[in-house]
Amino acid sequence: MAQHSENEKEPINIGYDAWQGLGDAVVPGEDGVTPRYAMEYFIDSICWGRVIEKCYYLRQGVYCFLSEVHTSGETSHIRKITFEDGVQWVIRLRLPNPTTGEEDIGVRTCYESLKYLRDETTVPVPEAYYCDASLSNAIGAPYILMDYIHGTTAEKLRKNLGYRENEFGSVDENINFKRGLAMIQVELASKKFNRIGRPRPAPQGGYYVASTPTEAAHDTSGAFYRRLTSNLLREARMSGRTVAQDLTLSIPALFEQLIARWSTHRGPFGVALTSLGAHNVLVDENFRVQAVIHPEGLMAVPREIQAQMPLSMGLQTSPPRSRAESVAQMTTLMEEMERAKSYVSYLKEADRIKYAGVRRDADDAPLYTAVLGPAALIYQGLVEFKNFRENVDRRWLTARDLFVPGQMYFLSSSIIFKDTVDEI
């Protein structure tokens, strides 16, 4: 719990009121970190007058001014724009990063994902008005102009208020925050496409999934997973790892065999925001969801990927058959399971609300039934492989035999996950 009593609670600064200049911004460099002066140089290199001109043009002659205070994250620099009629925007500038081509694909993808969420769903996101992803535009960096949303990320607010890790406010606030994310997951999963890939604006209106020179779309889960494992192995080789040196490099190949056995989803494919978590959801002072920001990883995907737990919230369970070597470790494993079971109950509740009085297709199984299932757990292992944490990878290798047909497969707390879902 937070370290202060209700009577001693101080005013909570969120959103713009809590911005702290450069903050913890990190700019990629040769040694991983570039000194603070590099950030200041980047800010000074931006043609702020052109920003004002662009906003004046987009608002058809309404004057504006830029905030004195700004903020920066790992990938973006943010500055607020206030118009004389009270409307507030922000400009999100992409910090320098290694890229190829004439556009920053990440900025273009973020803009199109915001537009999709705004146009096709009820997921709260800032309205995006303009994007220029060119690396050589007149302003000096790729950028997006969008509504200002008054809020702070749930993870940052949790830390600022002194709540324990994975606790987002009071008991009721914590529950309601997680219910809000469950509603987002169920809403997105209800949006279907016939291919796996990122929804893109269609020339004739609406959205579709199609391959581009920089992004691939897939007709089947098998094709998608083959490309995914191939990319992971290539990244591992680029990092200098070899199977002879590190047995965990066999994980992608094992994954491809296991997921082919357990993934039964043949489409259509629901949408998931694979980066959803406490780090990219803005909340108010009571941890009520205000908006999703930075919607990286918005894709139509197989059900087991839709069923992944939100990030930065302690919802990912340890690899199956993880061993507790102390009472503290056993407590951790049990707490993981309790958090996961609670979140599954929120997904089930969200599904009931979403589909109340609606006849669903026979092949449209509720999302909560896939959470903690074999395919979802196998995919979680592959996601964690990407973090290159050898101790975790080896625990996933140890657990691989649990997914062989005919074997009993267990989660950390020795509860059969099928029963776990059925009990909720």
N, C-alpha and C positions, 0 to 999 in steps of 0.2 A: 504494500500500500504506500501511498505518498507519505512524506515525512511530516506533514502539517495537519492540524485539525481543521474541521469545517469552520470554526469560529475565527481561525487565524489565516484563512485562505486569502492570499493576495490576488490582486487583479491579474488575469492571465492575458499576456500579449500573444496574439496569433497573427498570421498573415503578414502584411506589410509592417505592422507595428513591431514585429519581432525580427525583421531583417537586420542583419549585422554585417553589412559590407561584403567583403570578399569571403567571409565565412571560412569553410574548410575546402575551398576550391582546390582541385589538383589538376594541373594541365599536363597531359602526356609529354614526356621528354625522353632524352636518351637514357637517363637513369631512373625513369619512372615518375619523377617529380621535378617540376620547374619552379624556381624561386618565385616569391610573391611579386617581384618587380615584373616578371613576365605577364602576370595577370593585369597589372597596372598598365603595362605597355599595350596589351590587347584592348583594354577599355579605352585608352587614349587614341588608339588607331581607328576606332569606330567613328563614322561620320554621323554624329547625332543630329545635325541639321537635316540630313536626308531622312532620318527617321521621322522627324516632325513633319517634313514635307509629305511623306508617304501617308501618314495618318490624316493630315489635313485633306489630302486628295480622297482617301477612302471614306472619310466622314463628310465629304462634299462641302468643304468650307468651314468646318467647325474647328476652332483653334484648340491647341493642346499644349501642355508643358510636361517635361520629364521630371521624375522624382529625383531628389537629391540622394536619397538612400537607395541602394541596390543590393542585390544578393547574387551569390554564385553557388553552383553545385559542381558535381564532378564533370558534367558534360555541357552545362549551359550557364550563361550569364543573363540575369533577369533584371529588368528595370520597368517601373510602373509609369504609365502614361495617363494623365488626367485631362479630359476635355472640359471646355468651359461650361458645357451643359451638365457636368457631373458624371458622365460616362467614364469608366475606368478600363483601360486595357493594360496588357504587359507586352513587352517585346522579349522574346526568348532567343538569344543569340547563341549559336553553336560555338563552343570553345574550340581552338585549333586541335585537330586530331589527324592522324595519318589516314588518307583516303585516296581514292583513284577516280579518274573521270573529271567531269566538269561540275558535278553536283554532289552535295552531301546526301547520300541515300537515306541516312538516318533521319535527317530533317524532313525530307519529302515523305518518308514513311510515317513519321509522327503526325504530320499535317493530315495525310489521307486517313489515318486511323482515327484522329479526332473527328474528322468530318463524318466518317462511317458511324461512329458511336453516337454522334449528334443526330444524324439523319435517320438511322435505322433502329435505334434502341432508346430506352429510357435511362440508360446509365448516365449519371451526371458527369459532364465534362465541360470545360470552357469552350465557348464558341470560337473557332479559329477563322479569322477574316482574310488573312493573306499569308502566303509563303513564298520566299525566294531562297531556294536551296543552292543557288549558284555560288561557287567558291570565289568568284571575282565580281560580285555585285557592287553597286555604288555605295552601299552602307559599310561594307568591309568584312562581312561574315554572313554565312547562311542564317536565316532567321524566320520566325513565325510571329505574327501579330494576333493576339487572342484576348478574350475577356480576362479581366482580373477576378480571381475567386478568393474571397477572404477566408483563409484557412491555413493550417499548418499540417505537415505530414503527421500521421498518427505516431510514427516512430519517434520523430523529433519532439512532439508534444509529450509523449510518454516520458522521455528522458528529462525534458525541462521541468516536468511536474514531480519527478522523483518516484514514479511508479516502478515496481519491479519489472524485470524482463518478462515480456509476453503478457503483461497486464496493462490494458488500455483503459485507464480510469477506474471508477468504482466497479463493483460487481455488475450492476445493471448497465453501466456505460460500456464495460468490456463485452457483455453479452450482445448488446444492441449494435456495437461496432461490427462484431463478427457476423451478426445476422445481416447487416447491410452488405458485407462482402459476399455472403452466400447468395443473396438476392441478385447481385451483379453476375455471379457465376452462372446461376440458373437462367437468368435473362439471356446472357450471351449464348449459352448452350442451345437455346431454343431457336437461334438463327442458323439456318442450314444452307450449306453449299454442296455441290456434287463433287468438288475437288478439294484437295488439301492445299492450302496456301493462304496468302494475305488478300483480304478483300480490297479491291481497287475500284476507283470510279470508272463506270462503263461509259463509253462515248455517247450512247443513247440515253443515259440516265441510269440511276441505280448503281449497284455494285456487283462485281463478278470476280472470280479467281482465275487468273491466267498467268502463264510464265512470261517473264521479261528477260532482257539480257543479263540482269543482275539477280533475279529471283526465280526460283523454279516452283511450279505447281505440279501436283501429283494426283493421279486418278485412284491410286490404291495406297493403303497403309504400308504394304510391303515395299513399294517403290520409295515412299517417303522415308521409311526407316533405313533402307539400304543407303540412301544418300546421306542421311544423318550420321550413321556410323562411319561411313567413308570420310566425311568431313572431320569427325572427331579424331580418327586415326591420323589424318593429315596434320591436324593441329598438334597432336602428340609428337609426331615425328619432327615437326618444326621446332618443338621445345627441346629436342635432343633425346627423347625417351625411346627406348627400344624394348621389345618383348624379352629379349635375352637379359636385359638389365632390370626390367620391371614386369613381373608377371601380371600386374593389374591391367596392362595394355591388352590383355585378352578379353577384357570386359566388353568392348564393343562387339566383338565377334560372338561372344556368348549371348549378349543382348539380342542380336539379330535372330539367333536360333530360338531363344525363349519367347520373344515377343511374337514371333510367327506362330508359336504354339498357343499362346494365351490371348492374343488380341483377336477378338471375333468381330470387331466393328468393320462393316463394309460400306458405311455411308448411308445416307448423306451425313456430312461432317459438320458438327456444331462449332461455333466460334468460342475461342478462349483467349483471355489476356494472360499470356504465360508469365508476365512479369508482375501480376497483381499481388499487392502486399502492403504492409504498413508503411513502406518507404515511398509509395507513389499514390497514396490516397490522402487528400486533404480533408481535415476534420475541423469542427469548431471546438470551442473550449470544453464541450461536453462529449467529445469524441463522436459526434454525429457526422456521418459521411457528407461532405460537401461536393467533392469532385474527384475524379480520377485524373491524374496528370501523367505525363511521360508514358503513353500507352504502347511502349515497345513490346513486340511479341504478340500483337493481335493477329490471330490466324484461325482459319477453319482447320480443325485437327481431329484425329481419332478420339473416341470417348475417354480413353485412359489418360490422355493429356488434358482434356477438359476437366478431368476429375482430380488434377493435382491440387494440393492445398496451397492457399496463399502464402507468400514469402514473408520473412522477417517477423513471424508471429509464433514461432515454436510449434508449428503444426506438423512439420515433417517428422515422421517417426524414425527411430534408429533402424539400421538394417535388421531384417529378421534374424532371430536367434542371437541377438547381441547379448553378451555376458556382462552381468553386473559383478564387479570385483569388490564392491563395498556397499554399505547401506545407502550412502549418498547416491551412488550410481543407480541402485535399484529404485530409489525414490524418483530420480530423473526419468527413468524409463517408464515408470508408472504414471508420472505427470504427463509425459508425452502422449501416452495412450488415452488418458482422460481428456486432454485437450483435443485430440483427434476425434474421439467419440462424440464430444460435445459439438464439434464443428459439423460432423456428419448429421447430427440432429438438426442443426440450423439449415443445412442443405435440404433435408427432408421437409422441413417446415416451409422453406422457400418454394420447393417444388409443389407443395399442396396449394400455396397461394397462387402461384403462376398458372397452374393448370386446373384451378377450381372451376368446375362446370364445363371444361374443355375436353373434347374427345381427342386423345393423342394417338399418333400412328403406332401400329403394332411394333415396329422396329425402333421406336423412340423410347428407350428405357430411361427411367429417372436417373439423373446424374449421380445421386447419392449411392446408388447401387454399385457404381463402378469404383467409388473411393475405397481405398485400402484393399482392393481386389488384386489378384496376381499381376495383371497387365499394368495397373497403375503403380504397383510397387516396383516392378521391373523397370518401368520408365523412370521412376524416381532415382533408382540406382544409376541409370545412365546420366541423368542430370547432375548427380553428385560426382560422377566420374569427371565431368567437365571442370570441376573445381581443383582437380589434381591433388586431392588430399589422400596420401597413400594409406594412412591408417583406416580411413573410411572405405576406400576402395577394396582393401583386403577383407574387410568385414562383409562387403557385398559378394566377394568371391566365395567366402565361406558359406554364404546363404544360398548360393545358386542351386544346390541340390534340393532345396525346399520346393522348387518350382517344377520338378520332374513329375509328370502325371503319376498319380497313385500315392504320392507322398503327402504327409500332413504339413501344411504350411502355417507358420505361426508368426505373430508380430512380437515386438519386444517384450510385452508383458505376458507372453505365453497364452494369449487369448486367440482362438481361431478367428481370423478376420471375417469369414463368412458369417459366423455367429454374431460377431460384433455388430455388423450392419443390420442383421435381422432383429437384434434385440432392441434397436433404437426405435 
